[in-house]
Amino acid sequence: MSNLQVLTTERLTKLIDETQQTLLELKEEMIRREQVKQEHEIMDLDHHMQNAEVSLATIRNFIKFLMEDSKKR
């Protein structure tokens, strides 16, 4: 594209239109990738929350065990 002066106005217009369309497609792809990334982060967060609930339940059970054990002594 170093010699734009030899292109006709019609060809320049077509190149601009094609470039704008390509830019729109690239932006749409960028948005799609961001959405996929966010969906994965949400799924990971859900997984981490489930693990936290299990860990919390384990801690509660351990504290309950310690309290019952201390009452026996």
C-alpha positions, -999 to +999 in steps of 0.1 A: +000+000+000+029+023-004+016+038-036-020+048-028-020+075-055-024+050-083-056+036-068-089+048-080-113+065-057-136+035-060-109+011-051-099+033-021-135+034-010-137-004-013-105-008+007-118+015+034-151-005+036-132-038+038-109-024+065-138-011+085-155-045+082-124-063+093-120-039+123-156-046+133-149-084+131-118-080+152-137-060+178-164-086+180-138-113+184-122-094+212-155-090+230-162-127+225-129-136+240-135-113+270-169-130+276-153-164+275-126-153+299-152-139+323-173-171+321-142-192+330-134-169+359-170-172+372-168-210+369-134-210+387-149-187+414-178-211+419-154-240+423-133-220+448-165-212+468-174-248+469-140-257+482-142-229+508-176-243+520-160-278+524-130-263+543-153-243+565-174-274+573-142-292+582-131-264+605-165-264+622-164-301+627-129-299+642-140-270+666-171-291+676-148-321+683-125-299+704-154-285+724-169-319+730-135-333+740-128-304+764-162-310+781-153-347+787-122-337+805 
